[in-house]
Amino acid sequence: MSLGEAKIKRALKWVLGRLEDDPKASRAALIDEASREFDLTPLDADFLSRQLVEATRGGAARPGDR
């Protein structure tokens, strides 16, 4: 696992935790905040966005559940 992957996984867990607390929160705003918090590049943020879609699809496993 590269350093970038670890940052994205932590950011995804952080965003999912925020969405648990407030399901109506703006995903775009959370991704933007996570990008700053976890020092993500624009490509990382784009990947995070796609991972968030996958993770929040009905019945999808959360990171670390595998």
CHARMM internal coordinates of N, CA and C (Angstrom, degrees):
IC EDIT
DIST 1 N 1 CA 1.4551
DIST 1 CA 1 C 1.5275
ANGL 1 N 1 CA 1 C 107.85
DIST 1 C 2 N 1.3151
ANGL 1 CA 1 C 2 N 114.31
DIHE 1 N 1 CA 1 C 2 N 130.59
DIST 2 N 2 CA 1.4599
ANGL 1 C 2 N 2 CA 118.28
DIHE 1 CA 1 C 2 N 2 CA 178.19
DIST 2 CA 2 C 1.5183
ANGL 2 N 2 CA 2 C 110.51
DIHE 1 C 2 N 2 CA 2 C -83.69
DIST 2 C 3 N 1.3070
ANGL 2 CA 2 C 3 N 115.91
DIHE 2 N 2 CA 2 C 3 N 165.63
DIST 3 N 3 CA 1.4608
ANGL 2 C 3 N 3 CA 121.15
DIHE 2 CA 2 C 3 N 3 CA 179.79
DIST 3 CA 3 C 1.5195
ANGL 3 N 3 CA 3 C 111.00
DIHE 2 C 3 N 3 CA 3 C -59.73
DIST 3 C 4 N 1.3372
ANGL 3 CA 3 C 4 N 117.24
DIHE 3 N 3 CA 3 C 4 N -39.62
DIST 4 N 4 CA 1.4593
ANGL 3 C 4 N 4 CA 121.47
DIHE 3 CA 3 C 4 N 4 CA 178.69
DIST 4 CA 4 C 1.5146
ANGL 4 N 4 CA 4 C 112.19
DIHE 3 C 4 N 4 CA 4 C -61.18
DIST 4 C 5 N 1.3256
ANGL 4 CA 4 C 5 N 117.07
DIHE 4 N 4 CA 4 C 5 N -40.22
DIST 5 N 5 CA 1.4625
ANGL 4 C 5 N 5 CA 120.95
DIHE 4 CA 4 C 5 N 5 CA 178.86
DIST 5 CA 5 C 1.5195
ANGL 5 N 5 CA 5 C 110.74
DIHE 4 C 5 N 5 CA 5 C -63.21
DIST 5 C 6 N 1.3188
ANGL 5 CA 5 C 6 N 117.18
DIHE 5 N 5 CA 5 C 6 N -40.81
DIST 6 N 6 CA 1.4634
ANGL 5 C 6 N 6 CA 120.82
DIHE 5 CA 5 C 6 N 6 CA -179.71
DIST 6 CA 6 C 1.5253
ANGL 6 N 6 CA 6 C 110.41
DIHE 5 C 6 N 6 CA 6 C -63.92
DIST 6 C 7 N 1.3285
ANGL 6 CA 6 C 7 N 116.42
DIHE 6 N 6 CA 6 C 7 N -41.63
DIST 7 N 7 CA 1.4666
ANGL 6 C 7 N 7 CA 119.80
DIHE 6 CA 6 C 7 N 7 CA 179.14
DIST 7 CA 7 C 1.5198
ANGL 7 N 7 CA 7 C 110.57
DIHE 6 C 7 N 7 CA 7 C -63.81
DIST 7 C 8 N 1.3159
ANGL 7 CA 7 C 8 N 117.25
DIHE 7 N 7 CA 7 C 8 N -41.13
DIST 8 N 8 CA 1.4622
ANGL 7 C 8 N 8 CA 120.81
DIHE 7 CA 7 C 8 N 8 CA -179.05
DIST 8 CA 8 C 1.5262
ANGL 8 N 8 CA 8 C 110.09
DIHE 7 C 8 N 8 CA 8 C -67.13
DIST 8 C 9 N 1.3223
ANGL 8 CA 8 C 9 N 117.51
DIHE 8 N 8 CA 8 C 9 N -41.28
DIST 9 N 9 CA 1.4711
ANGL 8 C 9 N 9 CA 120.18
DIHE 8 CA 8 C 9 N 9 CA 178.61
DIST 9 CA 9 C 1.5269
ANGL 9 N 9 CA 9 C 110.70
DIHE 8 C 9 N 9 CA 9 C -62.63
DIST 9 C 10 N 1.3267
ANGL 9 CA 9 C 10 N 116.87
DIHE 9 N 9 CA 9 C 10 N -43.37
DIST 10 N 10 CA 1.4672
ANGL 9 C 10 N 10 CA 119.81
DIHE 9 CA 9 C 10 N 10 CA 178.17
DIST 10 CA 10 C 1.5170
ANGL 10 N 10 CA 10 C 110.39
DIHE 9 C 10 N 10 CA 10 C -64.57
DIST 10 C 11 N 1.3229
ANGL 10 CA 10 C 11 N 116.77
DIHE 10 N 10 CA 10 C 11 N -41.36
DIST 11 N 11 CA 1.4676
ANGL 10 C 11 N 11 CA 120.89
DIHE 10 CA 10 C 11 N 11 CA 179.48
DIST 11 CA 11 C 1.5215
ANGL 11 N 11 CA 11 C 110.29
DIHE 10 C 11 N 11 CA 11 C -64.19
DIST 11 C 12 N 1.3178
ANGL 11 CA 11 C 12 N 117.91
DIHE 11 N 11 CA 11 C 12 N -41.10
DIST 12 N 12 CA 1.4632
ANGL 11 C 12 N 12 CA 121.26
DIHE 11 CA 11 C 12 N 12 CA 179.43
DIST 12 CA 12 C 1.5208
ANGL 12 N 12 CA 12 C 110.63
DIHE 11 C 12 N 12 CA 12 C -63.60
DIST 12 C 13 N 1.3197
ANGL 12 CA 12 C 13 N 117.26
DIHE 12 N 12 CA 12 C 13 N -43.86
DIST 13 N 13 CA 1.4701
ANGL 12 C 13 N 13 CA 120.32
DIHE 12 CA 12 C 13 N 13 CA 177.09
DIST 13 CA 13 C 1.5251
ANGL 13 N 13 CA 13 C 110.69
DIHE 12 C 13 N 13 CA 13 C -61.49
DIST 13 C 14 N 1.3275
ANGL 13 CA 13 C 14 N 116.27
DIHE 13 N 13 CA 13 C 14 N -39.35
DIST 14 N 14 CA 1.4618
ANGL 13 C 14 N 14 CA 121.26
DIHE 13 CA 13 C 14 N 14 CA 179.64
DIST 14 CA 14 C 1.5279
ANGL 14 N 14 CA 14 C 110.30
DIHE 13 C 14 N 14 CA 14 C -64.09
DIST 14 C 15 N 1.3329
ANGL 14 CA 14 C 15 N 116.92
DIHE 14 N 14 CA 14 C 15 N -47.24
DIST 15 N 15 CA 1.4671
ANGL 14 C 15 N 15 CA 121.04
DIHE 14 CA 14 C 15 N 15 CA 179.68
DIST 15 CA 15 C 1.5266
ANGL 15 N 15 CA 15 C 110.33
DIHE 14 C 15 N 15 CA 15 C -62.73
DIST 15 C 16 N 1.3255
ANGL 15 CA 15 C 16 N 117.06
DIHE 15 N 15 CA 15 C 16 N -44.32
DIST 16 N 16 CA 1.4717
ANGL 15 C 16 N 16 CA 120.01
DIHE 15 CA 15 C 16 N 16 CA 179.72
DIST 16 CA 16 C 1.5262
ANGL 16 N 16 CA 16 C 111.07
DIHE 15 C 16 N 16 CA 16 C -62.60
DIST 16 C 17 N 1.3163
ANGL 16 CA 16 C 17 N 116.97
DIHE 16 N 16 CA 16 C 17 N -37.34
DIST 17 N 17 CA 1.4594
ANGL 16 C 17 N 17 CA 120.47
DIHE 16 CA 16 C 17 N 17 CA 177.05
DIST 17 CA 17 C 1.5183
ANGL 17 N 17 CA 17 C 111.42
DIHE 16 C 17 N 17 CA 17 C -64.36
DIST 17 C 18 N 1.3224
ANGL 17 CA 17 C 18 N 116.42
DIHE 17 N 17 CA 17 C 18 N -41.73
DIST 18 N 18 CA 1.4685
ANGL 17 C 18 N 18 CA 120.29
DIHE 17 CA 17 C 18 N 18 CA 177.47
DIST 18 CA 18 C 1.5217
ANGL 18 N 18 CA 18 C 110.68
DIHE 17 C 18 N 18 CA 18 C -64.15
DIST 18 C 19 N 1.3326
ANGL 18 CA 18 C 19 N 116.64
DIHE 18 N 18 CA 18 C 19 N -38.67
DIST 19 N 19 CA 1.4688
ANGL 18 C 19 N 19 CA 119.70
DIHE 18 CA 18 C 19 N 19 CA 179.34
DIST 19 CA 19 C 1.5216
ANGL 19 N 19 CA 19 C 111.83
DIHE 18 C 19 N 19 CA 19 C -68.84
DIST 19 C 20 N 1.3309
ANGL 19 CA 19 C 20 N 116.73
DIHE 19 N 19 CA 19 C 20 N -30.73
DIST 20 N 20 CA 1.4664
ANGL 19 C 20 N 20 CA 119.62
DIHE 19 CA 19 C 20 N 20 CA 174.43
DIST 20 CA 20 C 1.5209
ANGL 20 N 20 CA 20 C 110.06
DIHE 19 C 20 N 20 CA 20 C -64.20
DIST 20 C 21 N 1.3292
ANGL 20 CA 20 C 21 N 116.21
DIHE 20 N 20 CA 20 C 21 N -42.08
DIST 21 N 21 CA 1.4634
ANGL 20 C 21 N 21 CA 121.25
DIHE 20 CA 20 C 21 N 21 CA 179.56
DIST 21 CA 21 C 1.5193
ANGL 21 N 21 CA 21 C 111.64
DIHE 20 C 21 N 21 CA 21 C -68.40
DIST 21 C 22 N 1.3330
ANGL 21 CA 21 C 22 N 116.87
DIHE 21 N 21 CA 21 C 22 N -37.72
DIST 22 N 22 CA 1.4676
ANGL 21 C 22 N 22 CA 121.68
DIHE 21 CA 21 C 22 N 22 CA -177.77
DIST 22 CA 22 C 1.5239
ANGL 22 N 22 CA 22 C 109.04
DIHE 21 C 22 N 22 CA 22 C -141.98
DIST 22 C 23 N 1.3397
ANGL 22 CA 22 C 23 N 117.36
DIHE 22 N 22 CA 22 C 23 N 87.17
DIST 23 N 23 CA 1.4678
ANGL 22 C 23 N 23 CA 121.04
DIHE 22 CA 22 C 23 N 23 CA -177.14
DIST 23 CA 23 C 1.5297
ANGL 23 N 23 CA 23 C 114.48
DIHE 22 C 23 N 23 CA 23 C -58.76
DIST 23 C 24 N 1.3333
ANGL 23 CA 23 C 24 N 117.16
DIHE 23 N 23 CA 23 C 24 N -20.74
DIST 24 N 24 CA 1.4615
ANGL 23 C 24 N 24 CA 119.86
DIHE 23 CA 23 C 24 N 24 CA -179.06
DIST 24 CA 24 C 1.5233
ANGL 24 N 24 CA 24 C 112.92
DIHE 23 C 24 N 24 CA 24 C -91.88
DIST 24 C 25 N 1.3210
ANGL 24 CA 24 C 25 N 117.16
DIHE 24 N 24 CA 24 C 25 N 3.34
DIST 25 N 25 CA 1.4679
ANGL 24 C 25 N 25 CA 121.24
DIHE 24 CA 24 C 25 N 25 CA -179.38
DIST 25 CA 25 C 1.5290
ANGL 25 N 25 CA 25 C 110.06
DIHE 24 C 25 N 25 CA 25 C -62.21
DIST 25 C 26 N 1.3119
ANGL 25 CA 25 C 26 N 115.93
DIHE 25 N 25 CA 25 C 26 N 148.06
DIST 26 N 26 CA 1.4629
ANGL 25 C 26 N 26 CA 121.96
DIHE 25 CA 25 C 26 N 26 CA 178.53
DIST 26 CA 26 C 1.5293
ANGL 26 N 26 CA 26 C 109.66
DIHE 25 C 26 N 26 CA 26 C -69.94
DIST 26 C 27 N 1.3168
ANGL 26 CA 26 C 27 N 115.60
DIHE 26 N 26 CA 26 C 27 N 120.06
DIST 27 N 27 CA 1.4651
ANGL 26 C 27 N 27 CA 119.28
DIHE 26 CA 26 C 27 N 27 CA 178.65
DIST 27 CA 27 C 1.5241
ANGL 27 N 27 CA 27 C 110.82
DIHE 26 C 27 N 27 CA 27 C -64.26
DIST 27 C 28 N 1.3203
ANGL 27 CA 27 C 28 N 116.60
DIHE 27 N 27 CA 27 C 28 N -39.15
DIST 28 N 28 CA 1.4662
ANGL 27 C 28 N 28 CA 120.28
DIHE 27 CA 27 C 28 N 28 CA 179.55
DIST 28 CA 28 C 1.5276
ANGL 28 N 28 CA 28 C 110.61
DIHE 27 C 28 N 28 CA 28 C -61.40
DIST 28 C 29 N 1.3286
ANGL 28 CA 28 C 29 N 116.81
DIHE 28 N 28 CA 28 C 29 N -43.41
DIST 29 N 29 CA 1.4635
ANGL 28 C 29 N 29 CA 120.49
DIHE 28 CA 28 C 29 N 29 CA 179.29
DIST 29 CA 29 C 1.5266
ANGL 29 N 29 CA 29 C 110.59
DIHE 28 C 29 N 29 CA 29 C -65.76
DIST 29 C 30 N 1.3269
ANGL 29 CA 29 C 30 N 117.13
DIHE 29 N 29 CA 29 C 30 N -39.18
DIST 30 N 30 CA 1.4639
ANGL 29 C 30 N 30 CA 120.22
DIHE 29 CA 29 C 30 N 30 CA 178.87
DIST 30 CA 30 C 1.5327
ANGL 30 N 30 CA 30 C 111.17
DIHE 29 C 30 N 30 CA 30 C -66.32
DIST 30 C 31 N 1.3236
ANGL 30 CA 30 C 31 N 116.69
DIHE 30 N 30 CA 30 C 31 N -39.72
DIST 31 N 31 CA 1.4645
ANGL 30 C 31 N 31 CA 119.89
DIHE 30 CA 30 C 31 N 31 CA 178.26
DIST 31 CA 31 C 1.5227
ANGL 31 N 31 CA 31 C 110.01
DIHE 30 C 31 N 31 CA 31 C -65.41
DIST 31 C 32 N 1.3199
ANGL 31 CA 31 C 32 N 116.48
DIHE 31 N 31 CA 31 C 32 N -40.62
DIST 32 N 32 CA 1.4627
ANGL 31 C 32 N 32 CA 120.57
DIHE 31 CA 31 C 32 N 32 CA 177.56
DIST 32 CA 32 C 1.5285
ANGL 32 N 32 CA 32 C 110.61
DIHE 31 C 32 N 32 CA 32 C -61.84
DIST 32 C 33 N 1.3306
ANGL 32 CA 32 C 33 N 116.13
DIHE 32 N 32 CA 32 C 33 N -45.76
DIST 33 N 33 CA 1.4689
ANGL 32 C 33 N 33 CA 120.28
DIHE 32 CA 32 C 33 N 33 CA 179.33
DIST 33 CA 33 C 1.5257
ANGL 33 N 33 CA 33 C 111.07
DIHE 32 C 33 N 33 CA 33 C -64.74
DIST 33 C 34 N 1.3331
ANGL 33 CA 33 C 34 N 116.60
DIHE 33 N 33 CA 33 C 34 N -41.97
DIST 34 N 34 CA 1.4633
ANGL 33 C 34 N 34 CA 120.77
DIHE 33 CA 33 C 34 N 34 CA 178.97
DIST 34 CA 34 C 1.5300
ANGL 34 N 34 CA 34 C 110.73
DIHE 33 C 34 N 34 CA 34 C -64.00
DIST 34 C 35 N 1.3314
ANGL 34 CA 34 C 35 N 116.34
DIHE 34 N 34 CA 34 C 35 N -35.82
DIST 35 N 35 CA 1.4680
ANGL 34 C 35 N 35 CA 120.07
DIHE 34 CA 34 C 35 N 35 CA 178.99
DIST 35 CA 35 C 1.5136
ANGL 35 N 35 CA 35 C 111.22
DIHE 34 C 35 N 35 CA 35 C -60.60
DIST 35 C 36 N 1.3282
ANGL 35 CA 35 C 36 N 115.27
DIHE 35 N 35 CA 35 C 36 N -40.79
DIST 36 N 36 CA 1.4706
ANGL 35 C 36 N 36 CA 118.95
DIHE 35 CA 35 C 36 N 36 CA 178.31
DIST 36 CA 36 C 1.5304
ANGL 36 N 36 CA 36 C 110.44
DIHE 35 C 36 N 36 CA 36 C -73.38
DIST 36 C 37 N 1.3181
ANGL 36 CA 36 C 37 N 116.48
DIHE 36 N 36 CA 36 C 37 N -44.60
DIST 37 N 37 CA 1.4685
ANGL 36 C 37 N 37 CA 122.00
DIHE 36 CA 36 C 37 N 37 CA -176.39
DIST 37 CA 37 C 1.5357
ANGL 37 N 37 CA 37 C 111.91
DIHE 36 C 37 N 37 CA 37 C -61.70
DIST 37 C 38 N 1.3325
ANGL 37 CA 37 C 38 N 116.25
DIHE 37 N 37 CA 37 C 38 N -40.27
DIST 38 N 38 CA 1.4615
ANGL 37 C 38 N 38 CA 120.71
DIHE 37 CA 37 C 38 N 38 CA -174.82
DIST 38 CA 38 C 1.5275
ANGL 38 N 38 CA 38 C 112.88
DIHE 37 C 38 N 38 CA 38 C -106.28
DIST 38 C 39 N 1.3433
ANGL 38 CA 38 C 39 N 116.50
DIHE 38 N 38 CA 38 C 39 N 11.50
DIST 39 N 39 CA 1.4681
ANGL 38 C 39 N 39 CA 122.75
DIHE 38 CA 38 C 39 N 39 CA 176.11
DIST 39 CA 39 C 1.5288
ANGL 39 N 39 CA 39 C 111.36
DIHE 38 C 39 N 39 CA 39 C 53.53
DIST 39 C 40 N 1.3332
ANGL 39 CA 39 C 40 N 115.86
DIHE 39 N 39 CA 39 C 40 N 52.76
DIST 40 N 40 CA 1.4601
ANGL 39 C 40 N 40 CA 121.00
DIHE 39 CA 39 C 40 N 40 CA -179.34
DIST 40 CA 40 C 1.5231
ANGL 40 N 40 CA 40 C 110.45
DIHE 39 C 40 N 40 CA 40 C -88.47
DIST 40 C 41 N 1.3175
ANGL 40 CA 40 C 41 N 115.79
DIHE 40 N 40 CA 40 C 41 N 145.62
DIST 41 N 41 CA 1.4548
ANGL 40 C 41 N 41 CA 121.08
DIHE 40 CA 40 C 41 N 41 CA 173.63
DIST 41 CA 41 C 1.5309
ANGL 41 N 41 CA 41 C 108.02
DIHE 40 C 41 N 41 CA 41 C -76.86
DIST 41 C 42 N 1.3219
ANGL 41 CA 41 C 42 N 118.07
DIHE 41 N 41 CA 41 C 42 N 165.88
DIST 42 N 42 CA 1.4738
ANGL 41 C 42 N 42 CA 119.21
DIHE 41 CA 41 C 42 N 42 CA 175.96
DIST 42 CA 42 C 1.5315
ANGL 42 N 42 CA 42 C 112.76
DIHE 41 C 42 N 42 CA 42 C -57.20
DIST 42 C 43 N 1.3277
ANGL 42 CA 42 C 43 N 117.46
DIHE 42 N 42 CA 42 C 43 N -37.13
DIST 43 N 43 CA 1.4700
ANGL 42 C 43 N 43 CA 119.70
DIHE 42 CA 42 C 43 N 43 CA 176.94
DIST 43 CA 43 C 1.5238
ANGL 43 N 43 CA 43 C 110.84
DIHE 42 C 43 N 43 CA 43 C -66.54
DIST 43 C 44 N 1.3313
ANGL 43 CA 43 C 44 N 117.17
DIHE 43 N 43 CA 43 C 44 N -40.21
DIST 44 N 44 CA 1.4641
ANGL 43 C 44 N 44 CA 120.83
DIHE 43 CA 43 C 44 N 44 CA 176.22
DIST 44 CA 44 C 1.5259
ANGL 44 N 44 CA 44 C 110.49
DIHE 43 C 44 N 44 CA 44 C -60.28
DIST 44 C 45 N 1.3357
ANGL 44 CA 44 C 45 N 116.70
DIHE 44 N 44 CA 44 C 45 N -43.25
DIST 45 N 45 CA 1.4613
ANGL 44 C 45 N 45 CA 121.24
DIHE 44 CA 44 C 45 N 45 CA -178.92
DIST 45 CA 45 C 1.5254
ANGL 45 N 45 CA 45 C 110.70
DIHE 44 C 45 N 45 CA 45 C -64.01
DIST 45 C 46 N 1.3279
ANGL 45 CA 45 C 46 N 116.92
DIHE 45 N 45 CA 45 C 46 N -38.89
DIST 46 N 46 CA 1.4586
ANGL 45 C 46 N 46 CA 120.81
DIHE 45 CA 45 C 46 N 46 CA 177.14
DIST 46 CA 46 C 1.5245
ANGL 46 N 46 CA 46 C 110.26
DIHE 45 C 46 N 46 CA 46 C -64.18
DIST 46 C 47 N 1.3246
ANGL 46 CA 46 C 47 N 116.18
DIHE 46 N 46 CA 46 C 47 N -43.41
DIST 47 N 47 CA 1.4554
ANGL 46 C 47 N 47 CA 120.67
DIHE 46 CA 46 C 47 N 47 CA 177.98
DIST 47 CA 47 C 1.5299
ANGL 47 N 47 CA 47 C 110.35
DIHE 46 C 47 N 47 CA 47 C -64.17
DIST 47 C 48 N 1.3200
ANGL 47 CA 47 C 48 N 116.74
DIHE 47 N 47 CA 47 C 48 N -41.35
DIST 48 N 48 CA 1.4634
ANGL 47 C 48 N 48 CA 121.57
DIHE 47 CA 47 C 48 N 48 CA 177.04
DIST 48 CA 48 C 1.5224
ANGL 48 N 48 CA 48 C 110.13
DIHE 47 C 48 N 48 CA 48 C -58.29
DIST 48 C 49 N 1.3046
ANGL 48 CA 48 C 49 N 116.64
DIHE 48 N 48 CA 48 C 49 N -42.69
DIST 49 N 49 CA 1.4565
ANGL 48 C 49 N 49 CA 121.26
DIHE 48 CA 48 C 49 N 49 CA 179.18
DIST 49 CA 49 C 1.5298
ANGL 49 N 49 CA 49 C 111.02
DIHE 48 C 49 N 49 CA 49 C -60.07
DIST 49 C 50 N 1.3195
ANGL 49 CA 49 C 50 N 116.53
DIHE 49 N 49 CA 49 C 50 N -45.15
DIST 50 N 50 CA 1.4747
ANGL 49 C 50 N 50 CA 120.13
DIHE 49 CA 49 C 50 N 50 CA 178.72
DIST 50 CA 50 C 1.5221
ANGL 50 N 50 CA 50 C 111.04
DIHE 49 C 50 N 50 CA 50 C -66.02
DIST 50 C 51 N 1.3259
ANGL 50 CA 50 C 51 N 117.01
DIHE 50 N 50 CA 50 C 51 N -39.05
DIST 51 N 51 CA 1.4666
ANGL 50 C 51 N 51 CA 120.23
DIHE 50 CA 50 C 51 N 51 CA 178.53
DIST 51 CA 51 C 1.5230
ANGL 51 N 51 CA 51 C 111.21
DIHE 50 C 51 N 51 CA 51 C -65.62
DIST 51 C 52 N 1.3131
ANGL 51 CA 51 C 52 N 116.27
DIHE 51 N 51 CA 51 C 52 N -36.00
DIST 52 N 52 CA 1.4591
ANGL 51 C 52 N 52 CA 120.78
DIHE 51 CA 51 C 52 N 52 CA 178.68
DIST 52 CA 52 C 1.5221
ANGL 52 N 52 CA 52 C 110.45
DIHE 51 C 52 N 52 CA 52 C -64.02
DIST 52 C 53 N 1.3201
ANGL 52 CA 52 C 53 N 116.80
DIHE 52 N 52 CA 52 C 53 N -41.65
DIST 53 N 53 CA 1.4676
ANGL 52 C 53 N 53 CA 120.31
DIHE 52 CA 52 C 53 N 53 CA 177.03
DIST 53 CA 53 C 1.5232
ANGL 53 N 53 CA 53 C 109.54
DIHE 52 C 53 N 53 CA 53 C -59.50
DIST 53 C 54 N 1.3228
ANGL 53 CA 53 C 54 N 116.62
DIHE 53 N 53 CA 53 C 54 N -46.55
DIST 54 N 54 CA 1.4719
ANGL 53 C 54 N 54 CA 120.75
DIHE 53 CA 53 C 54 N 54 CA 179.53
DIST 54 CA 54 C 1.5275
ANGL 54 N 54 CA 54 C 111.54
DIHE 53 C 54 N 54 CA 54 C -62.25
DIST 54 C 55 N 1.3228
ANGL 54 CA 54 C 55 N 116.59
DIHE 54 N 54 CA 54 C 55 N -43.66
DIST 55 N 55 CA 1.4643
ANGL 54 C 55 N 55 CA 121.36
DIHE 54 CA 54 C 55 N 55 CA -175.97
DIST 55 CA 55 C 1.5232
ANGL 55 N 55 CA 55 C 112.51
DIHE 54 C 55 N 55 CA 55 C -70.02
DIST 55 C 56 N 1.3277
ANGL 55 CA 55 C 56 N 117.35
DIHE 55 N 55 CA 55 C 56 N -26.37
DIST 56 N 56 CA 1.4594
ANGL 55 C 56 N 56 CA 119.58
DIHE 55 CA 55 C 56 N 56 CA -176.71
DIST 56 CA 56 C 1.5229
ANGL 56 N 56 CA 56 C 112.85
DIHE 55 C 56 N 56 CA 56 C -99.83
DIST 56 C 57 N 1.3142
ANGL 56 CA 56 C 57 N 117.21
DIHE 56 N 56 CA 56 C 57 N 1.89
DIST 57 N 57 CA 1.4688
ANGL 56 C 57 N 57 CA 119.76
DIHE 56 CA 56 C 57 N 57 CA 173.29
DIST 57 CA 57 C 1.5117
ANGL 57 N 57 CA 57 C 108.41
DIHE 56 C 57 N 57 CA 57 C -65.86
DIST 57 C 58 N 1.2910
ANGL 57 CA 57 C 58 N 116.67
DIHE 57 N 57 CA 57 C 58 N 151.36
DIST 58 N 58 CA 1.4660
ANGL 57 C 58 N 58 CA 120.98
DIHE 57 CA 57 C 58 N 58 CA -178.53
DIST 58 CA 58 C 1.5181
ANGL 58 N 58 CA 58 C 113.01
DIHE 57 C 58 N 58 CA 58 C -51.65
DIST 58 C 59 N 1.3256
ANGL 58 CA 58 C 59 N 115.24
DIHE 58 N 58 CA 58 C 59 N 121.38
DIST 59 N 59 CA 1.4552
ANGL 58 C 59 N 59 CA 121.43
DIHE 58 CA 58 C 59 N 59 CA 174.98
DIST 59 CA 59 C 1.5229
ANGL 59 N 59 CA 59 C 115.57
DIHE 58 C 59 N 59 CA 59 C 77.08
DIST 59 C 60 N 1.3158
ANGL 59 CA 59 C 60 N 117.95
DIHE 59 N 59 CA 59 C 60 N 4.63
DIST 60 N 60 CA 1.4666
ANGL 59 C 60 N 60 CA 119.88
DIHE 59 CA 59 C 60 N 60 CA -179.54
DIST 60 CA 60 C 1.5181
ANGL 60 N 60 CA 60 C 110.25
DIHE 59 C 60 N 60 CA 60 C -69.97
DIST 60 C 61 N 1.3118
ANGL 60 CA 60 C 61 N 115.15
DIHE 60 N 60 CA 60 C 61 N 145.51
DIST 61 N 61 CA 1.4639
ANGL 60 C 61 N 61 CA 120.24
DIHE 60 CA 60 C 61 N 61 CA 178.55
DIST 61 CA 61 C 1.5185
ANGL 61 N 61 CA 61 C 109.62
DIHE 60 C 61 N 61 CA 61 C -71.63
DIST 61 C 62 N 1.3188
ANGL 61 CA 61 C 62 N 115.37
DIHE 61 N 61 CA 61 C 62 N 144.27
DIST 62 N 62 CA 1.4655
ANGL 61 C 62 N 62 CA 120.46
DIHE 61 CA 61 C 62 N 62 CA 175.64
DIST 62 CA 62 C 1.5126
ANGL 62 N 62 CA 62 C 108.38
DIHE 61 C 62 N 62 CA 62 C -83.94
DIST 62 C 63 N 1.3257
ANGL 62 CA 62 C 63 N 117.31
DIHE 62 N 62 CA 62 C 63 N 157.08
DIST 63 N 63 CA 1.4631
ANGL 62 C 63 N 63 CA 119.76
DIHE 62 CA 62 C 63 N 63 CA 178.79
DIST 63 CA 63 C 1.5218
ANGL 63 N 63 CA 63 C 110.69
DIHE 62 C 63 N 63 CA 63 C -57.04
DIST 63 C 64 N 1.3068
ANGL 63 CA 63 C 64 N 115.68
DIHE 63 N 63 CA 63 C 64 N 135.15
DIST 64 N 64 CA 1.4624
ANGL 63 C 64 N 64 CA 120.03
DIHE 63 CA 63 C 64 N 64 CA 179.06
DIST 64 CA 64 C 1.5101
ANGL 64 N 64 CA 64 C 113.40
DIHE 63 C 64 N 64 CA 64 C 90.17
DIST 64 C 65 N 1.3395
ANGL 64 CA 64 C 65 N 117.94
DIHE 64 N 64 CA 64 C 65 N -6.05
DIST 65 N 65 CA 1.4549
ANGL 64 C 65 N 65 CA 120.90
DIHE 64 CA 64 C 65 N 65 CA 179.85
DIST 65 CA 65 C 1.5198
ANGL 65 N 65 CA 65 C 111.57
DIHE 64 C 65 N 65 CA 65 C -85.16
DIST 65 C 66 N 1.2879
ANGL 65 CA 65 C 66 N 117.41
DIHE 65 N 65 CA 65 C 66 N -6.56
DIST 66 N 66 CA 1.4656
ANGL 65 C 66 N 66 CA 120.39
DIHE 65 CA 65 C 66 N 66 CA -175.38
DIST 66 CA 66 C 1.4807
ANGL 66 N 66 CA 66 C 112.23
DIHE 65 C 66 N 66 CA 66 C -80.59
END
COOR INIT
IC SEED 1 N 1 CA 1 C
IC BUILD
